Amino acid sequence: MPGLASTPDPPYTAVIFTSVRADNDAAGYSTMAERMETLASDQPGYLGIESAREEIGITVSYWQTPAAARAWKAVAEHQLAQKLGRDQWYRTYRVRIATVERDYGFPNPT
């Protein structure tokens, strides 16, 4: 996924998922990660996603509202991916939900 997510003026919701992968089923994991990105982008309130992985992976998805982020968590196919993550793909993970109050960067898109 190239580039940074294009987000609106705050406030909006960020779901921050950090993880350490287990050493198995890399192909299945990659396939599911791609599917989740596609599925998330079709959900109401979805704004974008940013992801990076080295020893620790971090994925941040952006949502218009906390309710939109909660609705994504409840999507059945996403729940299956969450279960597979707990059972196979992750040694450990954390999910943090935040409200973005300020958003700035370079270059400034004015």
N, C-alpha and C positions, 0 to 999 in steps of 0.2 A: 504494500500500500504506500505509494509515493506521496510525499508532501504532508502538510499539516491539515487538520480538519478546519473547515471554514465554519466558524461559529458566529451566532448573532451577538448583539450587545447583551451583556449580563442583565439580569441573572438567568442562569440555566444550571442544569444538574450535570455533574461529572461522576461517573462510576469508575473507580480506579481499582483495577484487578492486578495484583502482583503475585508472582508465583515462582516456585522452583520446580522444574520438571523432574519426573522419574525417568529412568533410562529405558523406556520401552515404547513400542508402537508409534514411532515417529511418523510413519505414513498415515496412520489412522488419525493421529492428532492433527496433522497439517490439513487433511481433508476436512475434518470437523471444524477447525478454526476458520477455514475459508467459507464453509457453509454458514457458520454463525455470523460472520461479517456480512454476508449477503442477506441472510434472514433479518438481522438487526436493521439493515438499511431500509427494509420494507416496512418497519414498524412505525406507527404513528408517533410523532414527537422525536424521532431520531435526528440528530444533527451531524454526527460524524464519529470517527474513531481514529486513534493513533496507537501504534504498537511498536515495541522493540523487545528484543530478546538477546541476552548474553547468559551469564550465570543466573541472573534473576530476570524474569520476563515482566513487562508492564504493559497493560492495555488500558487505555482510557477511552470510554465511550461517553458521548455527550448527548444530553436529552433536554428537550424544552422544559420539562417539569419533573418533579420527583415522581408523580403518578405515571408518567410515560416510562421512566426507568423501572418502576415496580412492575408495570405491565410486561416489559421485556423479560424480567426475571421469571414471570409466570408462563411464558410461551412454552408449550409442551416439548417441542424439539430442543429448545434451549435447556429445559430441565433435564432432558436425557443427556445432553452434553455435560451439564454440571455433574450428573451422577458418574458418567464415564471419567470425568476429571478426577473426582474423589477416589474412584475405584482403581484407576489405571495411570493417569497421566501426570499427576502432581504429587510431589513429596509434601509440599505445603503451599498454602495460598492465603491471601487476605483480600477482602473486598471492602472498599471504603467508598462511602457516598458523600459527596460534597456539593455545596452550592457555590458556583463561581460568582464572585462579586465584582471582580475586576478582570479585565482581559486586555493586554497590550503586547506589542512586539515590534519587530523590525523586519522589513520596512513597514512603516505605518500605512495602511491601505486607505488614505484619504484622497 
